[in-house]
Amino acid sequence: MTLRIVMLERDSVDASFRRPDVGHTWADFAWTAPDDAVSRLAGAHVAVVNKTRLTADMISSLPDLKMVAIAATGSDNVDLAACKARGIVVSNVRGYAVTTVPEHVVALMFALARRLPQYTADVAAGRWSEARNFCLLDHKVRDLAGATLGLVGSGSLGSGVADRARALGMNVIFAERPGASSVREGHVAFDDVLRTADVLSLHCPLTEETKHLINARTLASMKPTAFLINTARGALVDEPALAQALRDGVIAGAALDVLSSEPPPKDHPLLDASIPNLIVTPHVAWASQSAMQVLADQVIDNIEAFARGNPRNQLA
């Protein structure tokens, strides 16, 4: 059988996709609007998607579809139950971001603690040139050494951040799931982590239970000197609540690489330049050149494994 493979978001991964070593035809599109996904996948046996949504209704309109190859780890954009019911194999990529995401988290921690955006803006505005002293001390700088890092999620990414944080002299604690009846060894009760962490970093999946895990109540439980970092999923955070908390000084700062809507509308509540001590990067924590190439290679590995009757990294 010759596989017809269609990739819907070629420009979302800046890497080289080798052609699978199986009989196939290949078509790709730089970007696909939601309304065009079904028509572009008509007749396809394999759909390669990154963030394009594949709902149950869309899947029911694609009778030839046999596999969905997700060019990411997260799968909340694909209806896994609908795929399973149809016998459609869904495979994701894993482990490709174990260096790039933790490094981005550390960079965000430093940027917040050292007030890098504020000082860079001051220099660009000429304020250093106008200073009487040899330096500017307008923004309080903090050390990470000795600070406590609370991690929500102890998988490869959370553990990777932990390793780097310990090397910086930080104390690391892993949060137990909210509302858990018992606390696992090596973990700390979620509410206790909120109260004690100087930096709280999110590395858990988005589920019904974790949606808006960070909200007005949990933010109020954090130290007023604490920083929040989110490189996982945007909807883990109640975004209007975070914007208000930063304005009110409930916490000292936040750095986000993900938002609940991507790309975000221009009026997104966390794109207001007046919000103090907020850093937003455009979902690039995963996107080092080496990580993207590993991702691309895994996508093709997954397709080849499926074609040979031995699916890997299977979600459905």
C-alpha positions, -999 to 999 in steps of 0.1 A, spaced: 0 0 0 13 35 -9 6 58 20 -7 93 12 9 116 38 -3 151 43 14 176 66 -8 206 75 16 229 93 50 226 76 62 261 87 56 253 124 88 233 126 120 248 113 138 215 105 143 190 77 118 162 74 134 133 56 110 113 34 98 80 50 115 48 39 81 33 28 60 36 -3 43 69 0 32 102 -16 39 134 4 21 167 4 26 196 28 11 230 35 29 259 52 -2 266 73 -37 254 73 -68 273 84 -92 253 106 -119 253 78 -94 238 53 -81 209 73 -107 183 62 -105 192 25 -67 190 26 -68 157 44 -93 142 19 -79 108 8 -49 110 32 -39 79 51 -15 98 74 -21 133 88 9 151 102 -3 179 126 12 201 152 -16 223 167 -43 219 141 -75 206 158 -89 172 147 -123 169 162 -146 138 162 -167 154 134 -136 161 113 -123 125 118 -157 111 108 -153 130 75 -120 113 67 -127 77 60 -92 69 46 -74 82 76 -53 55 93 -28 75 114 -23 109 130 14 118 135 15 146 160 46 168 156 45 176 193 41 159 227 8 175 236 -23 158 221 -52 179 234 -59 191 198 -67 156 186 -99 137 197 -82 105 209 -114 88 218 -127 93 182 -95 80 168 -95 49 190 -131 41 181 -121 42 144 -89 23 150 -68 53 139 -33 52 153 -22 84 170 16 88 178 33 118 193 70 128 198 87 125 231 119 135 248 130 160 221 127 190 244 145 177 275 173 203 270 156 232 253 126 237 276 146 235 309 172 259 295 144 283 286 129 281 320 163 289 336 166 319 312 132 331 323 141 328 360 172 348 354 154 374 334 129 379 362 154 378 391 179 401 374 153 424 359 168 421 325 139 435 304 137 466 326 174 473 325 177 466 288 148 491 282 165 517 304 198 514 284 179 517 251 161 548 264 194 565 273 190 564 310 224 548 317 241 575 297 223 602 318 232 586 351 255 603 376 270 571 389 286 543 369 256 521 372 218 521 375 202 506 405 166 514 398 153 478 399 160 454 427 181 424 416 178 390 433 200 359 433 186 325 425 211 307 447 193 298 480 159 304 465 132 276 465 119 264 432 85 246 433 78 224 403 44 212 393 52 181 372 80 157 378 84 142 343 114 147 320 110 185 317 103 192 353 132 169 363 154 187 337 146 220 353 153 206 387 188 194 377 197 228 364 182 246 394 202 225 418 234 233 399 226 270 405 223 264 443 185 264 444 163 243 467 139 222 447 106 208 457 80 189 436 43 195 442 19 168 448 -13 169 428 -39 194 441 -64 178 465 -45 145 467 -54 124 497 -18 115 503 16 129 494 40 107 474 76 103 486 97 131 471 67 154 468 53 182 489 16 190 493 5 214 466 -7 242 489 25 240 509 45 244 477 24 275 468 32 290 502 70 283 502 82 286 466 102 316 455 97 304 419 68 282 408 72 265 374 45 245 356 53 213 338 20 193 339 -4 184 311 -36 203 305 -66 183 317 -100 191 331 -85 188 365 -55 211 358 -73 238 338 -69 271 357 -47 254 382 -33 288 388 -61 312 396 -70 340 420 -70 317 450 -37 299 443 -20 332 433 -31 347 466 -15 317 484 19 325 469 46 347 484 43 384 473 79 380 462 73 349 442 77 344 404 54 322 382 67 305 351 46 286 326 61 268 296 35 240 296 0 250 285 -16 284 286 -49 273 300 -32 260 332 -34 297 342 -65 319 347 -50 347 326 -72 376 336 -66 366 373 -28 366 367 -29 400 350 -48 414 380 -25 397 405 6 413 388 -10 447 388 -19 444 424 14 431 435 0 398 447 31 381 432 63 398 421 64 387 384 56 360 358 72 347 327 51 328 302 59 310 269 24 298 263 -11 314 263 -45 298 261 -50 311 225 -21 309 201 -15 331 183 -31 354 208 -55 382 198 -40 416 201 -64 424 230 -53 393 250 -53 402 287 -16 393 291 -4 414 261 -11 447 279 23 465 281 12 482 313 13 449 333 44 451 355 71 424 357 56 402 330 76 384 303 58 367 274 78 347 248 59 333 217 59 296 224 96 291 216 108 272 247 107 239 226 123 254 195 161 251 196 174 240 163 187 207 176 154 200 194 133 207 163 154 183 142 150 156 168 113 162 167 112 160 129 132 128 129 108 113 154 77 121 133 92 102 104 103 73 127 67 71 139 53 70 104 78 43 94 70 22 124 32 25 117 38 15 81 57 -16 92 29 -27 115 47 -18 148 34 16 159 55 35 185 48 64 208 11 54 206 -16 75 223 -46 57 205 
